[in-house]
Amino acid sequence: MSVVDVPIFELNYEIVGLDGLAAALDRMPEALGSETEQVIDRALMLAQGKLAIYPPALPLSRYRRTGLLGQLWAGATHRVRRVTGGAGRMYVEGSIQNARPGIERVQDEDDQAWVHQGRWRTVQQILADLEPEIERLLQQAGDRVVNEAAASTRR
């Protein structure tokens, strides 16, 4: 006696839209990189505006302010670039440069002169204050990228 396998049922299925999903996922790193660059650029502009603000003048001080420090912050160049790290990870890095010699003695947390402490906001303090706003902007950017990827798979 021989045994014959007879299929009782046959199941065939087709998943539609995976090509679109794969393409959307392929575009996500570039889209996320672009969105992140825009957020970092915006954050640097926010920081520049806050760094240019002078504290109130000391009472009875004869020191005449030139306004140069604030002008240099307002006109400072900022740069945003992508950096590839370990395991192929992409990072976005931003920097602001103020050409004023000795700026670190006025607005750097590690090198601030005692005479400026407690009066001049440091770069680090300003960035810490902006952190919630930057996080919100990054979350919105991530949401836009994911939503666009999802929408593109439905087209």
ChimeraX commands (.cxc) that place a marker at each C-alpha (Angstrom):
marker #1 position 0.00,0.00,0.00 radius 0.5
marker #1 position 1.29,3.40,-0.90 radius 0.5
marker #1 position 0.55,6.67,0.80 radius 0.5
marker #1 position -0.23,9.67,-1.32 radius 0.5
marker #1 position -0.12,13.15,0.15 radius 0.5
marker #1 position -3.18,15.00,-0.97 radius 0.5
marker #1 position -3.32,18.64,-0.04 radius 0.5
marker #1 position -6.50,19.48,1.77 radius 0.5
marker #1 position -6.18,23.15,1.01 radius 0.5
marker #1 position -3.76,25.46,-0.69 radius 0.5
marker #1 position -2.91,28.90,0.57 radius 0.5
marker #1 position -1.58,31.57,-1.75 radius 0.5
marker #1 position -1.07,35.11,-0.68 radius 0.5
marker #1 position 0.41,38.27,-2.04 radius 0.5
marker #1 position 1.55,41.18,0.07 radius 0.5
marker #1 position 0.97,44.37,-1.83 radius 0.5
marker #1 position 3.01,47.46,-1.13 radius 0.5
marker #1 position 6.27,46.01,0.12 radius 0.5
marker #1 position 8.14,47.52,-2.80 radius 0.5
marker #1 position 6.85,50.94,-1.76 radius 0.5
marker #1 position 7.68,50.26,1.87 radius 0.5
marker #1 position 11.21,49.15,1.00 radius 0.5
marker #1 position 11.72,52.26,-1.12 radius 0.5
marker #1 position 10.33,54.49,1.65 radius 0.5
marker #1 position 12.66,52.87,4.20 radius 0.5
marker #1 position 15.60,53.35,1.85 radius 0.5
marker #1 position 14.82,57.09,1.65 radius 0.5
marker #1 position 14.43,57.54,5.41 radius 0.5
marker #1 position 18.11,58.05,6.35 radius 0.5
marker #1 position 18.52,60.80,3.76 radius 0.5
marker #1 position 15.20,62.42,4.68 radius 0.5
marker #1 position 15.98,62.20,8.39 radius 0.5
marker #1 position 19.44,63.64,7.77 radius 0.5
marker #1 position 17.99,66.60,5.87 radius 0.5
marker #1 position 15.33,67.25,8.51 radius 0.5
marker #1 position 17.92,67.01,11.29 radius 0.5
marker #1 position 20.22,69.45,9.49 radius 0.5
marker #1 position 17.35,71.96,9.32 radius 0.5
marker #1 position 16.63,71.52,13.04 radius 0.5
marker #1 position 20.28,71.99,13.99 radius 0.5
marker #1 position 20.51,75.05,11.75 radius 0.5
marker #1 position 17.41,76.49,13.47 radius 0.5
marker #1 position 18.84,75.68,16.92 radius 0.5
marker #1 position 22.08,77.47,16.07 radius 0.5
marker #1 position 20.14,80.55,14.96 radius 0.5
marker #1 position 18.18,80.51,18.23 radius 0.5
marker #1 position 21.43,80.20,20.19 radius 0.5
marker #1 position 23.04,83.04,18.23 radius 0.5
marker #1 position 20.22,85.38,19.14 radius 0.5
marker #1 position 20.48,84.53,22.83 radius 0.5
marker #1 position 24.28,84.68,22.90 radius 0.5
marker #1 position 24.20,88.25,21.55 radius 0.5
marker #1 position 22.16,89.51,24.53 radius 0.5
marker #1 position 24.15,91.63,26.96 radius 0.5
marker #1 position 23.51,91.51,30.70 radius 0.5
marker #1 position 22.52,94.79,32.33 radius 0.5
marker #1 position 25.41,97.20,32.87 radius 0.5
marker #1 position 26.90,97.28,36.35 radius 0.5
marker #1 position 25.68,100.22,38.40 radius 0.5
marker #1 position 28.25,103.02,38.65 radius 0.5
marker #1 position 30.48,101.32,36.08 radius 0.5
marker #1 position 32.50,103.63,33.85 radius 0.5
marker #1 position 33.17,100.85,31.37 radius 0.5
marker #1 position 31.87,101.89,27.97 radius 0.5
marker #1 position 30.35,99.01,26.05 radius 0.5
marker #1 position 31.16,98.79,22.37 radius 0.5
marker #1 position 28.52,96.20,21.46 radius 0.5
marker #1 position 31.13,94.31,19.43 radius 0.5
marker #1 position 30.58,91.00,21.21 radius 0.5
marker #1 position 26.86,91.03,20.44 radius 0.5
marker #1 position 27.50,92.14,16.85 radius 0.5
marker #1 position 29.96,89.31,16.34 radius 0.5
marker #1 position 27.46,86.77,17.69 radius 0.5
marker #1 position 24.73,88.19,15.47 radius 0.5
marker #1 position 27.00,87.83,12.44 radius 0.5
marker #1 position 28.71,84.61,13.54 radius 0.5
marker #1 position 29.01,81.83,11.03 radius 0.5
marker #1 position 27.42,78.56,11.87 radius 0.5
marker #1 position 28.01,75.27,10.18 radius 0.5
marker #1 position 25.97,72.10,10.00 radius 0.5
marker #1 position 27.44,68.90,8.64 radius 0.5
marker #1 position 26.81,65.18,8.60 radius 0.5
marker #1 position 29.34,62.87,10.16 radius 0.5
marker #1 position 29.38,59.12,9.71 radius 0.5
marker #1 position 30.24,57.27,12.88 radius 0.5
marker #1 position 30.77,53.67,13.82 radius 0.5
marker #1 position 28.49,50.96,12.42 radius 0.5
marker #1 position 27.49,53.30,9.59 radius 0.5
marker #1 position 25.57,55.64,11.88 radius 0.5
marker #1 position 25.04,59.17,10.69 radius 0.5
marker #1 position 25.30,62.15,13.02 radius 0.5
marker #1 position 24.53,65.81,12.41 radius 0.5
marker #1 position 26.91,68.24,14.01 radius 0.5
marker #1 position 26.52,71.99,14.35 radius 0.5
marker #1 position 28.89,74.72,15.41 radius 0.5
marker #1 position 28.92,78.49,15.82 radius 0.5
marker #1 position 32.10,80.47,15.58 radius 0.5
marker #1 position 32.61,83.92,17.06 radius 0.5
marker #1 position 35.79,85.64,15.89 radius 0.5
marker #1 position 36.15,87.74,19.04 radius 0.5
marker #1 position 39.47,87.00,20.75 radius 0.5
marker #1 position 38.93,86.06,24.39 radius 0.5
marker #1 position 35.26,85.14,23.95 radius 0.5
marker #1 position 35.83,82.08,26.14 radius 0.5
marker #1 position 36.66,84.35,29.11 radius 0.5
marker #1 position 33.22,85.92,28.77 radius 0.5
marker #1 position 30.86,83.12,27.68 radius 0.5
marker #1 position 32.47,79.71,28.15 radius 0.5
marker #1 position 31.53,77.72,31.24 radius 0.5
marker #1 position 35.02,76.27,31.72 radius 0.5
marker #1 position 37.05,79.43,31.07 radius 0.5
marker #1 position 34.75,82.26,32.12 radius 0.5
marker #1 position 36.55,84.97,34.11 radius 0.5
marker #1 position 35.24,85.52,37.63 radius 0.5
marker #1 position 34.15,89.06,36.77 radius 0.5
marker #1 position 31.67,87.70,34.20 radius 0.5
marker #1 position 30.35,84.77,36.25 radius 0.5
marker #1 position 26.72,85.09,37.18 radius 0.5
marker #1 position 26.27,87.99,34.76 radius 0.5
marker #1 position 27.07,86.73,31.29 radius 0.5
marker #1 position 25.18,83.62,30.16 radius 0.5
marker #1 position 27.55,80.93,28.92 radius 0.5
marker #1 position 27.18,79.02,25.68 radius 0.5
marker #1 position 26.55,75.87,27.71 radius 0.5
marker #1 position 23.78,77.53,29.77 radius 0.5
marker #1 position 22.05,78.83,26.67 radius 0.5
marker #1 position 22.21,75.45,24.93 radius 0.5
marker #1 position 20.85,73.76,28.07 radius 0.5
marker #1 position 17.95,76.25,28.08 radius 0.5
marker #1 position 17.28,75.49,24.41 radius 0.5
marker #1 position 17.44,71.70,24.86 radius 0.5
marker #1 position 13.66,71.17,25.32 radius 0.5
marker #1 position 12.95,73.25,22.21 radius 0.5
marker #1 position 15.58,71.38,20.19 radius 0.5
marker #1 position 14.18,68.04,21.35 radius 0.5
marker #1 position 10.67,69.16,20.34 radius 0.5
marker #1 position 11.91,70.23,16.90 radius 0.5
marker #1 position 13.77,66.92,16.45 radius 0.5
marker #1 position 10.67,64.94,17.44 radius 0.5
marker #1 position 8.59,66.88,14.93 radius 0.5
marker #1 position 11.23,66.26,12.23 radius 0.5
marker #1 position 11.23,62.52,12.97 radius 0.5
marker #1 position 7.45,62.44,12.89 radius 0.5
marker #1 position 7.43,64.20,9.50 radius 0.5
marker #1 position 9.88,61.67,8.03 radius 0.5
marker #1 position 7.94,58.66,9.35 radius 0.5
marker #1 position 4.59,60.10,8.26 radius 0.5
marker #1 position 5.94,60.89,4.79 radius 0.5
marker #1 position 7.35,57.36,4.48 radius 0.5
marker #1 position 4.02,55.87,5.56 radius 0.5
marker #1 position 2.09,58.12,3.19 radius 0.5
marker #1 position 4.36,57.20,0.28 radius 0.5
marker #1 position 3.57,53.50,0.73 radius 0.5
marker #1 position -0.15,54.21,0.31 radius 0.5
marker #1 position 0.26,56.05,-2.97 radius 0.5
marker link #1:1,2 radius 0.2
marker link #1:2,3 radius 0.2
marker link #1:3,4 radius 0.2
marker link #1:4,5 radius 0.2
marker link #1:5,6 radius 0.2
marker link #1:6,7 radius 0.2
marker link #1:7,8 radius 0.2
marker link #1:8,9 radius 0.2
marker link #1:9,10 radius 0.2
marker link #1:10,11 radius 0.2
marker link #1:11,12 radius 0.2
marker link #1:12,13 radius 0.2
marker link #1:13,14 radius 0.2
marker link #1:14,15 radius 0.2
marker link #1:15,16 radius 0.2
marker link #1:16,17 radius 0.2
marker link #1:17,18 radius 0.2
marker link #1:18,19 radius 0.2
marker link #1:19,20 radius 0.2
marker link #1:20,21 radius 0.2
marker link #1:21,22 radius 0.2
marker link #1:22,23 radius 0.2
marker link #1:23,24 radius 0.2
marker link #1:24,25 radius 0.2
marker link #1:25,26 radius 0.2
marker link #1:26,27 radius 0.2
marker link #1:27,28 radius 0.2
marker link #1:28,29 radius 0.2
marker link #1:29,30 radius 0.2
marker link #1:30,31 radius 0.2
marker link #1:31,32 radius 0.2
marker link #1:32,33 radius 0.2
marker link #1:33,34 radius 0.2
marker link #1:34,35 radius 0.2
marker link #1:35,36 radius 0.2
marker link #1:36,37 radius 0.2
marker link #1:37,38 radius 0.2
marker link #1:38,39 radius 0.2
marker link #1:39,40 radius 0.2
marker link #1:40,41 radius 0.2
marker link #1:41,42 radius 0.2
marker link #1:42,43 radius 0.2
marker link #1:43,44 radius 0.2
marker link #1:44,45 radius 0.2
marker link #1:45,46 radius 0.2
marker link #1:46,47 radius 0.2
marker link #1:47,48 radius 0.2
marker link #1:48,49 radius 0.2
marker link #1:49,50 radius 0.2
marker link #1:50,51 radius 0.2
marker link #1:51,52 radius 0.2
marker link #1:52,53 radius 0.2
marker link #1:53,54 radius 0.2
marker link #1:54,55 radius 0.2
marker link #1:55,56 radius 0.2
marker link #1:56,57 radius 0.2
marker link #1:57,58 radius 0.2
marker link #1:58,59 radius 0.2
marker link #1:59,60 radius 0.2
marker link #1:60,61 radius 0.2
marker link #1:61,62 radius 0.2
marker link #1:62,63 radius 0.2
marker link #1:63,64 radius 0.2
marker link #1:64,65 radius 0.2
marker link #1:65,66 radius 0.2
marker link #1:66,67 radius 0.2
marker link #1:67,68 radius 0.2
marker link #1:68,69 radius 0.2
marker link #1:69,70 radius 0.2
marker link #1:70,71 radius 0.2
marker link #1:71,72 radius 0.2
marker link #1:72,73 radius 0.2
marker link #1:73,74 radius 0.2
marker link #1:74,75 radius 0.2
marker link #1:75,76 radius 0.2
marker link #1:76,77 radius 0.2
marker link #1:77,78 radius 0.2
marker link #1:78,79 radius 0.2
marker link #1:79,80 radius 0.2
marker link #1:80,81 radius 0.2
marker link #1:81,82 radius 0.2
marker link #1:82,83 radius 0.2
marker link #1:83,84 radius 0.2
marker link #1:84,85 radius 0.2
marker link #1:85,86 radius 0.2
marker link #1:86,87 radius 0.2
marker link #1:87,88 radius 0.2
marker link #1:88,89 radius 0.2
marker link #1:89,90 radius 0.2
marker link #1:90,91 radius 0.2
marker link #1:91,92 radius 0.2
marker link #1:92,93 radius 0.2
marker link #1:93,94 radius 0.2
marker link #1:94,95 radius 0.2
marker link #1:95,96 radius 0.2
marker link #1:96,97 radius 0.2
marker link #1:97,98 radius 0.2
marker link #1:98,99 radius 0.2
marker link #1:99,100 radius 0.2
marker link #1:100,101 radius 0.2
marker link #1:101,102 radius 0.2
marker link #1:102,103 radius 0.2
marker link #1:103,104 radius 0.2
marker link #1:104,105 radius 0.2
marker link #1:105,106 radius 0.2
marker link #1:106,107 radius 0.2
marker link #1:107,108 radius 0.2
marker link #1:108,109 radius 0.2
marker link #1:109,110 radius 0.2
marker link #1:110,111 radius 0.2
marker link #1:111,112 radius 0.2
marker link #1:112,113 radius 0.2
marker link #1:113,114 radius 0.2
marker link #1:114,115 radius 0.2
marker link #1:115,116 radius 0.2
marker link #1:116,117 radius 0.2
marker link #1:117,118 radius 0.2
marker link #1:118,119 radius 0.2
marker link #1:119,120 radius 0.2
marker link #1:120,121 radius 0.2
marker link #1:121,122 radius 0.2
marker link #1:122,123 radius 0.2
marker link #1:123,124 radius 0.2
marker link #1:124,125 radius 0.2
marker link #1:125,126 radius 0.2
marker link #1:126,127 radius 0.2
marker link #1:127,128 radius 0.2
marker link #1:128,129 radius 0.2
marker link #1:129,130 radius 0.2
marker link #1:130,131 radius 0.2
marker link #1:131,132 radius 0.2
marker link #1:132,133 radius 0.2
marker link #1:133,134 radius 0.2
marker link #1:134,135 radius 0.2
marker link #1:135,136 radius 0.2
marker link #1:136,137 radius 0.2
marker link #1:137,138 radius 0.2
marker link #1:138,139 radius 0.2
marker link #1:139,140 radius 0.2
marker link #1:140,141 radius 0.2
marker link #1:141,142 radius 0.2
marker link #1:142,143 radius 0.2
marker link #1:143,144 radius 0.2
marker link #1:144,145 radius 0.2
marker link #1:145,146 radius 0.2
marker link #1:146,147 radius 0.2
marker link #1:147,148 radius 0.2
marker link #1:148,149 radius 0.2
marker link #1:149,150 radius 0.2
marker link #1:150,151 radius 0.2
marker link #1:151,152 radius 0.2
marker link #1:152,153 radius 0.2
marker link #1:153,154 radius 0.2
marker link #1:154,155 radius 0.2
view
